[in-house]
Amino acid sequence: MAVGRHAQVNGLQLDKLGVTLSKGGKLVTNKDCSLVGTKCEDVWAIGDVVEGKLELTPSAILDGKLLAGRLLHVHNEHMNWDLVPTTVFTPLE
Protein backbone atom coordinates (compact mmCIF):
# COMPACT_ATOMS: atom_id res chain seq x y z
CA MET A 1 0.00 0.00 0.00
CA ALA A 2 1.27 3.48 -0.83
CA VAL A 3 -0.25 6.15 1.36
CA GLY A 4 0.56 9.84 1.69
CA ARG A 5 2.65 10.66 -1.35
CA HIS A 6 3.82 14.25 -1.18
CA ALA A 7 5.85 16.36 -3.57
CA GLN A 8 9.20 17.09 -1.90
CA VAL A 9 9.83 20.54 -3.34
CA ASN A 10 10.91 22.32 -0.16
CA GLY A 11 14.39 23.79 -0.46
CA LEU A 12 14.25 24.20 -4.25
CA GLN A 13 13.56 27.94 -3.89
CA LEU A 14 10.70 27.71 -6.35
CA ASP A 15 9.26 30.92 -4.94
CA LYS A 16 12.08 32.81 -6.71
CA LEU A 17 10.67 31.55 -10.02
CA GLY A 18 7.09 32.38 -9.10
CA VAL A 19 6.16 28.72 -9.53
CA THR A 20 2.49 27.84 -9.20
CA LEU A 21 1.81 25.05 -6.71
CA SER A 22 -1.44 23.14 -6.41
CA LYS A 23 -3.40 23.02 -3.16
CA GLY A 24 -1.70 19.69 -2.48
CA GLY A 25 1.78 21.19 -2.94
CA LYS A 26 2.50 19.68 -6.36
CA LEU A 27 3.90 21.55 -9.33
CA VAL A 28 1.54 22.85 -12.00
CA THR A 29 2.71 22.40 -15.59
CA ASN A 30 1.33 23.10 -19.05
CA LYS A 31 0.95 20.49 -21.80
CA ASP A 32 4.66 20.82 -22.68
CA CYS A 33 5.74 19.97 -19.08
CA SER A 34 6.88 23.57 -18.49
CA LEU A 35 6.27 24.89 -15.00
CA VAL A 36 3.50 27.44 -14.71
CA GLY A 37 4.73 30.64 -13.11
CA THR A 38 6.18 34.06 -13.75
CA LYS A 39 9.81 33.14 -14.60
CA CYS A 40 9.53 29.49 -15.65
CA GLU A 41 10.17 29.54 -19.41
CA ASP A 42 12.98 26.98 -19.32
CA VAL A 43 12.06 24.85 -16.30
CA TRP A 44 10.22 21.55 -16.75
CA ALA A 45 8.80 18.90 -14.44
CA ILE A 46 7.61 15.32 -14.90
CA GLY A 47 6.57 12.44 -12.67
CA ASP A 48 4.91 12.26 -9.27
CA VAL A 49 5.73 15.87 -8.41
CA VAL A 50 3.31 17.18 -11.09
CA GLU A 51 -0.33 17.91 -10.33
CA GLY A 52 -2.85 15.83 -12.24
CA LYS A 53 -0.45 13.20 -13.60
CA LEU A 54 -0.63 9.51 -12.78
CA GLU A 55 1.84 8.42 -10.13
CA LEU A 56 3.33 5.60 -12.17
CA THR A 57 7.03 5.17 -12.88
CA PRO A 58 6.70 3.79 -16.44
CA SER A 59 4.50 6.70 -17.52
CA ALA A 60 6.91 9.23 -15.96
CA ILE A 61 9.80 7.59 -17.84
CA LEU A 62 7.94 7.85 -21.15
CA ASP A 63 6.90 11.44 -20.38
CA GLY A 64 10.58 12.27 -19.78
CA LYS A 65 11.67 10.62 -23.03
CA LEU A 66 9.01 12.53 -24.95
CA LEU A 67 10.05 15.79 -23.28
CA ALA A 68 13.70 15.17 -24.23
CA GLY A 69 12.68 14.52 -27.83
CA ARG A 70 10.75 17.79 -27.97
CA LEU A 71 13.60 19.77 -26.38
CA LEU A 72 16.06 18.30 -28.90
CA HIS A 73 13.64 18.97 -31.78
CA VAL A 74 13.51 15.27 -32.70
CA HIS A 75 9.69 15.22 -32.66
CA ASN A 76 6.70 17.09 -31.25
CA GLU A 77 4.96 14.13 -29.60
CA HIS A 78 3.24 14.52 -26.21
CA MET A 79 2.21 11.95 -23.63
CA ASN A 80 -1.34 10.67 -24.12
CA TRP A 81 -2.46 10.27 -20.52
CA ASP A 82 -5.83 8.86 -21.63
CA LEU A 83 -4.14 5.69 -22.91
CA VAL A 84 -2.21 4.75 -19.74
CA PRO A 85 -3.61 1.49 -18.32
CA THR A 86 -4.23 1.38 -14.58
CA THR A 87 -5.66 -1.14 -12.17
CA VAL A 88 -6.75 -1.44 -8.57
CA PHE A 89 -5.64 -4.48 -6.59
CA THR A 90 -7.97 -5.83 -3.92
CA PRO A 91 -7.80 -8.92 -1.72
CA LEU A 92 -9.71 -11.96 -2.89
CA GLU A 93 -12.96 -12.55 -1.10
SULSULKA-V75971 format. One record per residue. N is the residue number from 1. RES is the residue in one letter. BURIAL is + if it has 16 or more other ideal C-beta (glycine too) atoms within 10 Angstrom, else -. Layout:
# SULSULKA-V75971
n=(N & N)
res=(RES & RES)
burial=(BURIAL & BURIAL)
This chain:
# SULSULKA-V75971
n=(1 & 2 & 3 & 4 & 5 & 6 & 7 & 8 & 9 & 10 & 11 & 12 & 13 & 14 & 15 & 16 & 17 & 18 & 19 & 20 & 21 & 22 & 23 & 24 & 25 & 26 & 27 & 28 & 29 & 30 & 31 & 32 & 33 & 34 & 35 & 36 & 37 & 38 & 39 & 40 & 41 & 42 & 43 & 44 & 45 & 46 & 47 & 48 & 49 & 50 & 51 & 52 & 53 & 54 & 55 & 56 & 57 & 58 & 59 & 60 & 61 & 62 & 63 & 64 & 65 & 66 & 67 & 68 & 69 & 70 & 71 & 72 & 73 & 74 & 75 & 76 & 77 & 78 & 79 & 80 & 81 & 82 & 83 & 84 & 85 & 86 & 87 & 88 & 89 & 90 & 91 & 92 & 93)
res=(M & A & V & G & R & H & A & Q & V & N & G & L & Q & L & D & K & L & G & V & T & L & S & K & G & G & K & L & V & T & N & K & D & C & S & L & V & G & T & K & C & E & D & V & W & A & I & G & D & V & V & E & G & K & L & E & L & T & P & S & A & I & L & D & G & K & L & L & A & G & R & L & L & H & V & H & N & E & H & M & N & W & D & L & V & P & T & T & V & F & T & P & L & E)
burial=(- & - & - & - & - & - & + & - & - & - & - & - & - & + & - & - & - & - & + & - & + & - & - & - & - & + & + & + & + & - & - & - & + & - & + & - & + & - & - & + & - & - & - & + & + & + & + & + & + & + & + & - & + & + & - & - & - & - & + & + & - & - & + & - & - & + & + & - & - & + & - & - & - & - & - & - & - & - & + & - & - & - & - & - & - & - & - & - & - & - & - & - & -)
